[in-house]
Structure formats: C-alpha cells, structure tokens
Amino acid sequence: MGKLHTALFGLGTFLALSASVQAQEKQVTTRKGNPDTARVFVSGNQTTDYINRDRELTAFTDSISNPNGASNTTGSRSENTFEGEMGIRFTAELSNKVTAVVEVGTRRVDGNPDPVTGDGGINRFGEGEALTIKLKEAHVLLPVVIVPQLQVQLGITTWKFNPRGKGGTLAFDPRGSQTVTRNLDSDDAPFNRRDDAVNRFAEAAFAEFAQPVGAVFTFQDGPLQLDLVLFPTVNDEGGDPSDDDQLYAIDGLMNLDSLGLGKGGRVGLIAALTAVRTDAVNFITPGGDEGRTRMVTLGGGTTLQVLESLEAYFEGYIQTGKAGELLSGQRVAAGGHAIRVGVEWHHTVANPMPIWAGINFTHISGDKDNAGEVLNRKASRFSAYESVNDLMILEDPYFGYDWDSNFQAIKVSGGISMTTVVENDLDLMFIVGITRAVNRVNVPTGGAENKLGDEVDLRATWHLTKQFAVRLSLAYLWGSTLLEKAMGGAANPNAGDTAFLFVLGWDLFF
C-alpha cells in the first residue's frame, strides 16, 4: 500500500506539472529568445564512504555481523563496509514563477531491516536494496496570485523549522528524522517507563527517514516569514495512510537586521500538533488498537550577533497534550522538554586562515524511574523530529547510535580553514562532547545507569574542486558504562565502555 501511495503521488506531481504548463497564458516553449521559455536544470550528487566500525558499534547497529537489527552483544565483531547514496534532481522553472522538482535515486537508509533477509536499514554498495532507484523528492512551488507575498509548496516538501538557520534542528526536520514514536517507545515497553539500554542502543539498527507529504503555505513580507504546515502523512509505514504520523504546525521567523540587532540575527516561534493513531501507536500502547497520540509542541529560538564575530543562540520547546493511552484506556499526558543554548566565535578579519570555536549545552528530557508505577500517567520523554548529528557515534543516524532523547551534553568544538592548492580548500574541525543520560537507564546486569560517556571527533574535508570533496573522520567514545553494561558487563568478554569509528569518503555534486 505504501508503494502505491508513492506511485500515485509521483503520478499526481507529473499531472500537476503538466496542468501548470498547459495553464500558462502563452505557450511554453524552449525557443531561444522566447520570454516564456521553460528552463530545466539537471543536477545530482553521489556519496561514497568506506567505514570501519568496531564491535561495540556493530553489536547494536545494522551491520554485516548483525544484519537483522537485533542486538548481538556476544558475537559482534568489527566491520569494514562501503556505504553511500546517489540522486539525480530535475528542476523545471516555468513562467509565472511556477517551479517543479523531482529527484530520484538511492537512499542512504531505507526502512527497518527485514527480520529474515536483513534487507533495508543501512544501504551498502553491493547489496541489491542499495541499488534500488526510488523517488526521493517531488514537489511543486506555486505563487498565490491573490496575495503576492504568499506561495505554496505541494508534495514531498523541504520544510523544517530552524531558528538559527544552520546546523541540525532540535525539534522539526522531518526529512532528517525518523518517526516521532521512536523516542516514545524507546524502552520496548509501555512508553511511560524509563529507557532500557539494550533496546535503546539497538534502535540504531532501524533507520527510516520520514518523507513529509502535504502542503506548506509560506507568507513572506520583508523580514517576516509565516508558515502554515499541513502534513497528513509524515512517514509511510505501509497500510492505511491514517496510521502514519501526521504533523500540523504554524511557525513564524523574523529577521532582526532591520531592527538593528546585528546582521544575521533572527527569532522564531512554532506551535505544532503531532498525531499518531492505530498501528503506529500499538508499539507504545500494546493491544490498544484505539490508542491515540495528540501531542502539542510549543517553542522557538533566537540567534543574535552579539559582536561582529560572536553569535549567541538559544532554542527551547515544551510538550503537552496526550502522548497515548494505557491498556485500561487511561490518558497518558505528554510532558517532554528540550533546550539548547550556545555561542560561536568566528575570526576572519586580517587572517588568511579563518578560525572558529563554539560551545553549547543541550538538554533533552527522558522518562523518570517509574518501574514501580505500572499505571504512571505521564510520558516525560521529548519526542520530535530532530536532526542533530554533531557527535558521530552517539548522535549520527548513519554511523552511530542516534541517541536523541534522555540526553544531556556539553559540546566544545572548533575549526580552521587552510590553503593547500586554492584558498581555504582544507577544513579541519574537532568536537568534544561530555554527555550523560538525563534519567537513569535500565541495564541487563541489574539496577540502572546514566554514564553515557564522552566523545571526541576529528574531521578533515579537502575541497579538490567546487564539485568534489574528500572527507576523513575519526570518532572515539570512552567511559560509557551504559554501553558496557548493555553488552553484558563483566560476563561478556566483548563488552567495552569504548567505541571507535573511522570514515573515509567523498561527496560529488554536479
């Protein structure tokens, strides 16, 4: 059923594009000199990575030694793989400011691994699933004639809410995130209990990025932008589309340049409703076929250019409403929250090698120790569509564990751009994360633990041309008592409180 919806949507986009062409006041041609010429741009990308993961990573992630997604803490081993994706994008600019975009190609991650064959999950070159060509993006951008400042994007949209304007988003980036139920259900039990370490780490094996389908109405007037977001389907889980996540939101962004508050400053606010029902909710309310999630997220953020080279930013969200139901039918209240605050300094004036440094604090709530409260009626986990992947082992959905709730971190980062062949073609950066689980997590050896560990990443990117770059990344996690105990602790000779990741790859754009 899911493939049918995708096919029908692709056909609908094509028909909408055809109708737009036919609806032009004058015939659209490609004749030279015709003011109504339709322009079609073809672009693409290709990413290839050679990756070495050690056994602490392969124990829980979708891997060669663990292809079915279940934890393999005693038989895991390090692995060397080639992974990546490619896409070809067609952008048609028509008259009357109508634009249509279609992108096809392979996906880096493609749904939960099959429990028998292991197909899906992380796509590796050489696997049949990795070579499957699928629809990656398709939307039409239309101006609203009645209100010149208003336009609408229809289809698989590109919307996200990012008040800072760069970096990963803390709450709303559906195309860079997974289903909202992932964090509500991270203990593999009724969602109002604390995390289970084994299940939480093993969730890294089940990667499926959302494809929000619907409409985004955008009103732009000078420094003010308002969005009305209508996504009846955020992620296609197959079956009845009403079982998928649904997202409805209103957001506003105001550039602060015109108010004299510094170049690049802006403030944003959002109110969003996330709805999930039936099949998806069964994971978090076992047996509750009529279970419902109606969760409201309120928040926003700001970024300010405090000095010419110093940026300060803040972002915060709270959740309320109904997270789901207990088997008894009792309502469970949503009560998650998340904040991020930081500063970043850039020095480029009279310096041939631009240097930057930053520090931020991130706090994302988790459920408290409710093991003795079977009928606890509050879900404290923050659960949204986040896309933060600063730390490659702990946070990245491609390479590591994608631990994105019940998480607290202080991150210190910095970098420099150097010249080898052309100006500033070599970027070097580091990040150190001091992390912990906000609330303790159950471990197999008994009791609970919150020592998630500390991580350091080193990354180098060499831009050989404007279209081609080579990347080298090293990541090391240490002091993770949670990881060691999740692997069985002293009873398992494979168990360790460290993890190592090596990535060598390239990005090609054309």
C-alpha positions in Angstrom: 0.0 0.0 0.0 2.9 2.4 0.8 4.4 1.9 -2.6 1.1 2.5 -4.2 0.7 5.8 -2.4 4.2 6.8 -3.5 3.5 5.9 -7.2 0.2 7.7 -7.1 1.9 10.8 -5.6 4.5 10.7 -8.3 1.8 10.5 -11.0 -0.1 13.3 -9.3 3.0 15.5 -9.3 3.6 14.9 -13.0 -0.1 15.7 -13.8 0.1 18.9 -11.7 3.3 19.9 -13.6 1.6 19.1 -16.9 -1.5 21.1 -15.9 0.7 24.1 -14.9 2.4 24.1 -18.3 -0.9 23.9 -20.1 -2.4 26.7 -17.9 0.2 29.3 -19.0 -1.3 32.3 -20.7 1.1 31.9 -23.6 2.6 28.7 -25.0 5.7 27.5 -23.1 8.5 26.6 -25.4 12.3 26.3 -25.4 12.8 28.6 -28.4 15.7 31.0 -28.0 14.5 34.5 -27.1 11.0 33.5 -26.1 10.2 35.3 -22.8 8.1 32.4 -21.7 10.8 29.8 -22.1 10.7 26.9 -19.6 14.1 26.1 -18.1 15.0 22.7 -16.9 18.1 22.2 -14.7 19.6 18.8 -14.0 21.9 18.3 -11.0 23.0 15.4 -8.9 25.0 14.1 -6.0 26.9 10.9 -5.2 28.3 10.0 -1.8 30.6 7.0 -1.0 32.1 6.1 2.4 34.5 3.5 3.5 33.6 2.8 7.1 35.2 0.9 9.9 33.1 0.3 13.0 34.4 -1.6 16.0 32.4 -4.4 17.7 30.8 -2.1 20.3 29.1 -0.3 17.4 28.2 -3.4 15.3 26.7 -5.0 18.4 23.7 -2.8 18.1 23.6 -1.2 14.6 22.5 -2.8 11.4 25.8 -4.4 10.3 27.3 -7.4 8.5 27.7 -9.3 11.7 24.2 -8.2 12.9 22.0 -7.8 9.8 18.6 -8.4 11.4 18.7 -5.4 13.7 18.6 -7.4 17.0 21.3 -6.8 19.5 24.3 -9.2 19.1 26.4 -8.4 22.1 28.3 -11.7 22.3 29.0 -12.3 18.6 29.7 -8.9 17.3 32.9 -8.0 15.5 34.4 -5.0 13.8 33.4 -4.4 10.2 34.6 -2.7 7.1 31.9 -1.6 4.6 31.2 0.7 1.7 28.1 2.7 2.1 26.5 5.7 0.3 23.8 7.0 -2.0 23.2 8.9 -5.2 20.5 11.0 -6.7 19.6 13.0 -9.9 17.5 16.1 -9.5 15.3 17.8 -12.1 14.2 21.3 -11.5 11.8 22.9 -14.0 11.3 26.7 -13.8 8.1 27.7 -15.7 6.6 31.1 -16.4 4.5 32.8 -13.7 7.1 31.7 -11.1 6.0 28.0 -11.1 8.7 25.6 -10.1 8.6 21.8 -10.1 11.3 19.5 -8.6 11.7 15.7 -8.9 14.6 13.7 -7.6 15.2 10.0 -8.0 18.0 7.8 -6.8 19.0 5.5 -3.9 18.5 6.3 -0.3 21.2 6.0 2.4 18.8 4.4 4.8 15.7 2.6 3.7 13.4 1.4 6.4 13.6 -1.4 9.0 15.8 -4.4 8.2 13.7 -7.4 7.2 13.8 -9.9 10.1 14.8 -12.8 7.8 16.9 -11.4 4.9 18.3 -8.3 6.6 17.4 -6.1 3.6 16.8 -2.5 4.3 18.4 -0.5 7.1 21.7 1.0 6.0 22.3 0.7 2.3 25.7 -0.8 1.3 27.1 -0.9 -2.2 26.9 -4.4 -3.5 23.5 -5.1 -1.8 20.5 -5.4 -4.0 18.5 -2.9 -1.9 21.2 -0.3 -2.2 20.8 -0.2 -6.0 17.0 0.2 -6.0 16.0 3.5 -7.6 13.3 5.3 -5.7 11.5 8.6 -5.6 13.4 10.9 -3.1 11.7 14.2 -3.6 8.9 15.6 -5.6 7.1 19.0 -5.1 5.6 21.9 -7.0 6.1 25.5 -5.8 3.2 27.8 -6.8 2.6 31.5 -6.2 -0.8 32.6 -4.9 -1.9 35.3 -7.4 -4.4 36.9 -5.0 -1.7 37.5 -2.3 1.7 38.2 -4.0 3.6 37.5 -0.8 2.1 34.0 -0.5 3.3 30.8 -2.1 2.5 27.1 -1.5 4.8 24.1 -1.8 2.9 20.8 -2.6 4.3 17.3 -2.5 7.2 15.8 -0.6 8.2 19.1 0.9 11.5 20.5 2.1 10.1 22.4 5.2 11.9 22.4 8.5 12.0 24.8 11.5 15.4 26.1 12.3 15.6 29.5 14.1 19.4 29.5 13.9 19.4 28.9 10.2 22.3 26.4 10.3 23.3 23.1 12.0 20.9 20.3 13.0 17.4 21.2 14.1 16.4 20.3 17.7 12.7 19.7 17.1 11.4 19.9 13.5 13.2 18.5 10.5 11.1 15.6 9.3 13.3 14.8 6.3 16.3 14.4 8.6 14.5 12.4 11.3 12.5 9.3 12.0 9.0 8.7 13.3 8.0 10.6 16.4 7.1 7.3 18.1 10.8 6.2 18.1 11.5 8.0 21.4 8.1 7.5 22.9 8.8 3.7 22.6 12.5 3.6 23.4 12.1 1.2 26.3 10.3 -1.5 24.3 7.5 -1.4 26.9 4.6 1.0 27.7 6.1 4.4 26.9 5.8 5.9 30.4 8.7 3.8 31.8 12.4 4.6 31.8 14.7 3.6 29.0 16.1 0.1 28.6 19.8 0.3 27.5 19.8 -2.7 25.2 16.7 -1.7 23.3 17.8 1.9 23.2 21.2 1.2 21.6 19.7 -1.4 19.2 17.2 1.2 17.8 20.2 2.4 15.7 19.6 -0.7 13.5 16.2 0.5 12.5 16.7 3.6 10.4 13.8 5.0 8.4 13.8 8.7 7.5 10.5 10.5 7.1 9.1 11.9 3.8 6.6 14.6 4.7 3.8 14.7 2.1 1.4 17.6 2.1 1.4 21.4 1.7 3.3 24.3 3.2 1.9 27.8 2.7 4.6 30.5 3.1 3.9 34.2 3.6 6.9 36.4 3.1 6.8 40.1 3.6 10.1 41.9 4.2 11.8 40.5 7.4 8.7 38.4 8.4 8.0 34.8 7.2 5.0 32.8 8.3 4.4 29.1 7.5 1.3 27.0 7.7 2.3 23.3 7.6 -0.2 20.6 6.7 1.3 17.1 6.6 -1.4 14.4 6.6 1.4 11.8 6.1 4.9 12.3 7.5 6.3 8.8 7.2 4.9 6.0 5.0 4.7 2.9 7.2 2.6 1.0 4.7 -1.0 0.0 5.1 -3.7 2.6 5.8 -2.1 6.1 5.5 -4.1 7.2 8.5 -1.7 5.0 10.6 1.2 7.3 9.7 2.5 10.3 11.7 0.6 13.5 11.0 2.0 16.9 11.6 0.3 20.3 11.6 2.1 23.5 12.5 2.2 27.3 12.4 5.6 29.0 12.6 7.0 32.4 12.2 10.5 33.8 11.6 11.6 37.4 11.9 15.0 38.6 10.7 16.4 41.1 13.1 18.7 43.0 10.8 16.1 45.7 10.1 15.8 46.3 13.9 19.5 47.0 14.3 20.1 43.8 16.3 23.0 42.6 14.2 23.5 41.0 10.8 22.1 37.5 10.6 20.0 37.7 13.8 16.5 36.3 13.9 13.8 34.9 16.1 11.4 32.1 15.5 8.3 30.6 17.2 6.3 27.5 16.4 3.2 25.7 17.6 2.8 22.1 16.3 0.4 19.2 16.6 1.7 15.7 16.2 -0.9 13.0 15.7 -0.4 9.2 15.6 -3.1 6.5 15.7 -3.7 2.8 15.5 -0.8 0.7 14.1 1.9 3.2 15.0 0.6 3.6 18.5 0.4 -0.1 19.0 4.1 0.0 19.6 3.7 2.2 22.6 0.2 1.0 23.8 0.4 -2.7 23.2 -3.1 -4.1 22.4 -4.6 -0.6 22.4 -5.9 -0.5 18.8 -7.8 2.7 19.5 -4.9 4.4 21.2 -4.3 8.0 20.1 -1.4 10.4 20.3 -2.3 14.1 20.1 0.8 15.9 21.3 1.3 19.7 21.1 4.8 21.1 20.9 5.4 24.8 21.7 8.6 26.7 21.5 11.1 28.6 19.4 14.5 30.2 19.5 16.7 33.1 18.5 20.2 33.8 17.3 21.9 37.1 17.9 25.1 38.6 16.6 26.4 39.9 20.0 29.6 41.2 18.5 30.8 41.3 14.9 32.3 37.9 15.2 30.3 36.4 18.1 27.0 34.6 17.7 24.8 33.6 20.7 21.8 31.3 20.2 19.0 29.7 22.2 16.3 27.2 21.5 13.6 25.7 23.8 10.5 23.5 23.5 7.8 22.0 25.8 5.3 19.3 25.0 1.8 18.9 26.3 -1.4 17.0 25.3 -1.9 13.3 25.0 1.1 11.0 24.4 -1.1 7.9 24.2 -3.2 5.5 26.3 -2.7 2.7 28.8 -4.3 -0.6 28.1 -7.0 0.5 30.6 -7.8 3.4 28.3 -6.5 5.9 30.7 -4.9 9.0 29.1 -1.1 9.5 29.4 0.0 13.1 29.4 2.9 14.3 27.3 5.5 16.3 29.3 8.7 16.4 27.4 11.0 19.4 27.1 14.3 20.3 25.3 16.7 23.2 25.3 19.9 24.2 23.6 22.0 27.3 24.3 25.4 28.2 22.9 27.8 30.7 21.5 30.1 30.5 18.4 33.0 32.8 17.6 34.5 33.3 14.1 37.7 35.2 13.3 38.4 36.0 9.7 39.4 39.7 9.6 43.1 40.1 8.5 43.6 36.4 9.0 44.5 34.2 6.0 43.2 31.1 7.9 39.7 31.6 9.2 39.3 30.1 12.7 36.1 29.4 14.7 35.2 27.9 18.1 32.0 27.2 19.9 30.4 25.7 23.0 26.8 24.7 23.6 24.7 22.9 26.2 21.9 20.6 25.2 19.3 19.0 27.5 16.6 16.6 26.1 14.3 15.1 28.7 13.7 11.4 29.3 11.3 9.4 31.4 12.0 9.1 35.1 12.3 5.9 37.1 8.7 4.6 37.1 9.5 0.9 37.3 7.2 0.5 40.3 4.4 2.6 38.8 2.7 0.4 36.3 -0.1 2.9 35.8 2.1 6.0 35.7 0.3 8.5 33.5 3.0 10.9 32.3 5.4 10.5 29.4 8.3 12.8 30.1 10.4 12.0 27.0 10.8 14.7 24.5 9.9 13.3 21.1 10.1 15.3 18.0 11.7 15.3 14.5 15.2 16.3 15.4 18.2 16.1 13.0 21.2 16.9 15.3 24.2 14.7 14.5 27.2 16.6 16.0 28.7 13.5 17.6 29.2 10.8 15.1 29.0 7.8 17.5 26.3 9.0 19.9 24.1 11.1 17.7 24.6 10.3 14.0 21.8 8.1 12.5 24.1 6.8 9.6 27.2 6.0 11.5 26.3 5.5 15.2 23.5 5.1 17.8 21.3 8.2 17.1 20.7 8.7 20.8 18.3 11.7 20.6 16.3 11.8 23.8 17.1 11.4 27.5 20.3 13.1 26.6 22.4 15.9 28.1 25.7 17.2 26.6 28.2 20.0 26.8 29.9 20.2 23.4 33.1 22.2 22.7 34.0 22.5 19.0 36.4 24.4 16.8 38.0 24.5 13.4 40.2 26.2 10.9 40.3 26.6 7.1 43.7 26.2 5.5 45.1 26.7 2.0 46.8 23.9 0.1 46.0 24.4 -3.6 43.3 27.1 -3.7 42.3 29.5 -0.9 40.8 27.8 2.2 40.3 24.4 0.4 41.1 22.3 3.5 38.7 22.4 6.5 39.8 20.9 9.8 37.5 20.7 12.8 37.1 18.9 16.2 34.3 18.4 18.7 34.3 17.1 22.2 31.1 16.0 23.9 30.7 15.4 27.6 27.4 13.5 27.9 25.1 11.7 30.2 21.6 10.3 30.2 19.3 12.7 32.0 17.5 9.9 33.8 18.9 6.6 34.6 18.6 3.7 32.1 17.9 0.0 32.9 20.8 -2.3 32.2 20.9 -6.1 32.0 23.2 -6.5 35.0 20.6 -5.0 37.3 20.0 -1.6 38.6 20.3 1.5 36.3 23.0 3.7 34.9 23.3 7.1 33.3 27.0 7.3 32.3 26.7 7.6 28.5 30.3 8.5 28.1 32.4 11.3 26.4 33.3 11.5 22.8 35.8 13.3 20.6 35.6 13.6 16.8 38.2 14.8 14.4 37.2 15.7 10.8 39.0 16.9 7.7 37.4 17.9 4.4 39.5 18.7 1.3 37.6 20.5 -1.4 39.5 19.5 -4.5 37.0 21.3 -6.7 33.7 23.1 -6.2 32.0 19.9 -7.0 34.2 17.3 -5.4 35.4 16.9 -1.8 37.2 14.1 0.1 36.4 13.6 3.8 38.3 11.8 6.7 36.7 11.4 10.1 37.7 9.7 13.3 35.5 9.3 16.4 36.2 7.8 19.8 33.8 7.3 22.7 35.1 6.4 26.1 33.8 5.9 29.7 30.4 4.7 28.5 29.3 2.5 31.4 25.9 2.3 29.8 27.4 0.8 26.7 29.5 -1.7 28.6 26.6 -2.9 30.8 24.2 -3.0 27.8 26.7 -5.6 26.3 26.5 -7.7 29.5 29.3 -6.1 31.5 32.0 -8.4 33.1 30.1 -11.5 32.0 30.8 -10.7 28.3 34.5 -10.6 27.2 33.3 -8.5 24.2 31.8 -5.8 26.4 33.6 -2.5 26.5 33.0 1.1 27.5 34.6 2.5 24.4 33.7 2.7 20.7 35.7 3.7 17.6 34.6 4.8 14.2 36.7 5.6 11.0 35.2 7.1 7.9 36.9 7.9 4.6 34.7 9.1 1.8 33.9 11.6 -0.9 31.0 13.8 -2.0 30.4 14.6 -5.6 28.0 17.3 -6.8 27.2 18.0 -10.5 
